[in-house]
C-alpha cells in the first residue's frame, strides 16, 4: 500500500517551513510515505496512492484530490480543508454556539484575513481602537482582500492545542513559555499566567469542532481567562 504525504505550499508556513516539514516527516517516516511538495503534486501521485496525508491547501490541489482520489483515504479530507477557511470556521463555530471572541469589546480588536490562512504578519493585525480597525480594513481592501474576520481582543493565557479526533491524542502548550512565535502577536496577551482550566473540556470542544468541520487531525488556539 502506497502512502504519500502532501507538503503544503511554503506560503502557508510563515517562518516555519523547516519545522512544518519536520513534523510531516516524523509522521510520514513510520508509514514509509513519500513526501511531495504541493507545487510538485501530479495526477499520477494521487492515482497510485492508497492513503494520502494531505497538508495541501491550494484550490487546484484540492480539486486534483477530488478528481483522482475521491474514494481513497485522505487525511484531512478536502471539505475539511475548505472548512478551515477562517471566515467559514468562524461561522461554523458561531452557529454551533461554541465560544469565540465577540465582535465588540474595549481592549482592542483583531482583524484577520478571512479567505485563507495567514501568510504574513499583514494578515493578522491588532488594532487598539476603532480608528485603527478601519485603517486595517482599508489596508486589506487595497490588497484585494475583502473577506476579513473581526474579533475583540480577549485578555488571558494564549494556549495552542493539537489533537486527533476520536483518539486519546490531545496536547496543549503555552507559546510564550518557549518564546517561539510566527508574528510575535502573543505579546498582546503577555507571558502566560497558567490560569487553571479544565483541559478535558477544551479537548471535548476541539473534538466537537473537528467533527463539524470534518478535520480529524487538527490544531487551534484558545484563550484561558483569569
BELTAKA-V976409 format. One record per residue. N is the residue number from 0. RES is the residue in one small letter. SS is DSSP state (H for helix, E for strand, L for the rest). PSI is psi in whole degrees, 0 to 359 (* if undefined). NEAR is the number of other ideal C-beta (glycine too) atoms within 8 Angstrom. Layout:
[[N RES SS PSI NEAR] [N RES SS PSI NEAR]]
This chain:
[[0 x L 124 4] [1 x L 133 8] [2 x E 135 14] [3 x E 152 14] [4 x E 121 15] [5 x E 117 13] [6 x E 125 11] [7 x L 154 11] [8 x L 142 10] [9 x H 339 6] [10 x H 336 6] [11 x H 9 10] [12 x L 58 10] [13 x L 125 11] [14 x L 15 6] [15 x L 23 8] [16 x H 310 8] [17 x H 319 6] [18 x H 316 8] [19 x H 323 12] [20 x H 318 10] [21 x H 321 8] [22 x H 314 8] [23 x H 319 13] [24 x H 323 9] [25 x H 329 7] [26 x H 320 11] [27 x H 323 14] [28 x H 311 8] [29 x H 339 5] [30 x L 3 10] [31 x L 38 6] [32 x L 141 12] [33 x E 127 8] [34 x E 128 11] [35 x E 123 11] [36 x E 144 8] [37 x H 320 14] [38 x H 355 5] [39 x H 1 6] [40 x L 130 12] [41 x L 163 6] [42 x H 321 8] [43 x H 332 6] [44 x H 316 10] [45 x H 321 15] [46 x H 326 8] [47 x H 341 6] [48 x L 150 12] [49 x L 326 7] [50 x E 136 13] [51 x E 117 15] [52 x E 108 14] [53 x E 111 12] [54 x L 1 11] [55 x L 146 13] [56 x L 343 12] [57 x L 143 8] [58 x H 317 5] [59 x H 332 6] [60 x H 313 12] [61 x H 322 13] [62 x H 320 8] [63 x H 317 12] [64 x H 316 15] [65 x H 329 9] [66 x H 319 8] [67 x H 352 9] [68 x L 31 13] [69 x L 327 7] [70 x L 12 3] [71 x L 171 10] [72 x E 110 6] [73 x E 122 10] [74 x E 116 10] [75 x L 149 11] [76 x L 161 9] [77 x H 322 10] [78 x H 331 7] [79 x H 320 12] [80 x H 316 13] [81 x H 323 9] [82 x H 342 12] [83 x L 358 11] [84 x L 131 10] [85 x H 315 13] [86 x H 326 11] [87 x H 315 10] [88 x H 328 12] [89 x H 316 11] [90 x H 318 8] [91 x H 315 12] [92 x H 320 10] [93 x H 317 9] [94 x H 335 6] [95 x L 7 9] [96 x L 34 4] [97 x L 131 9] [98 x L 126 3] [99 x L 161 8] [100 x L 142 10] [101 x L 167 7] [102 x L 341 6] [103 x L 146 4] [104 x L 181 10] [105 x L 19 3] [106 x L 15 7] [107 x L 181 11] [108 x E 158 14] [109 x E 130 13] [110 x E 129 13] [111 x E 147 13] [112 x E 129 15] [113 x L 344 11] [114 x L 335 8] [115 x L 173 10] [116 x L 157 9] [117 x L 134 11] [118 x L 347 9] [119 x L 172 7] [120 x H 344 7] [121 x H 355 6] [122 x H 350 11] [123 x E 114 11] [124 x E 129 10] [125 x E 136 10] [126 x E 126 13] [127 x L 337 5] [128 x L 180 8] [129 x H 326 7] [130 x H 314 6] [131 x H 325 10] [132 x H 314 12] [133 x H 321 8] [134 x H 320 9] [135 x H 319 11] [136 x H 319 11] [137 x H 319 8] [138 x H 319 10] [139 x H 314 12] [140 x H 320 9] [141 x H 336 6] [142 x L 1 7] [143 x L 14 5] [144 x L 107 10] [145 x L 347 6] [146 x L 102 7] [147 x E 160 12] [148 x E 129 10] [149 x E 129 10] [150 x E 142 12] [151 x E 146 13] [152 x L 135 12] [153 x L 123 10] [154 x L 142 8] [155 x L 187 10] [156 x E 127 11] [157 x E 126 13] [158 x E 130 13] [159 x E 140 12] [160 x E 156 15] [161 x E 146 8] [162 x E 170 15] [163 x E 118 9] [164 x L 144 11] [165 x L 29 5] [166 x L 182 6] [167 x L 5 3] [168 x L 114 6] [169 x E 124 12] [170 x E 147 7] [171 x E 157 10] [172 x E 168 8] [173 x L 112 10] [174 x H 334 11] [175 x H 349 11] [176 x H 325 7] [177 x H 352 5] [178 x L 3 6] [179 x L 129 4] [180 x L 158 8] [181 x L 307 8] [182 x L 6 10] [183 x L 21 7] [184 x H 341 9] [185 x H 339 9] [186 x H 336 6] [187 x H 340 8] [188 x L 346 11] [189 x L 180 6] [190 x L 139 4] [191 x L 137 11] [192 x L 350 6] [193 x L 50 6] [194 x L 139 9] [195 x L 142 3] [196 x L 164 7] [197 x L 97 5] [198 x H 334 8] [199 x H 327 6] [200 x H 321 8] [201 x H 317 13] [202 x H 315 11] [203 x H 318 8] [204 x H 317 10] [205 x H 319 13] [206 x H 325 12] [207 x H 316 10] [208 x H 318 16] [209 x H 323 13] [210 x H 314 8] [211 x H 320 8] [212 x H 348 12] [213 x L 50 11] [214 x L 82 13] [215 x L 329 11] [216 x E 121 8] [217 x E 168 14] [218 x E 160 6] [219 x E 181 8] [220 x E 150 7] [221 x E 156 10] [222 x E 125 12] [223 x E 116 8] [224 x L 164 7] [225 x L * 5]]
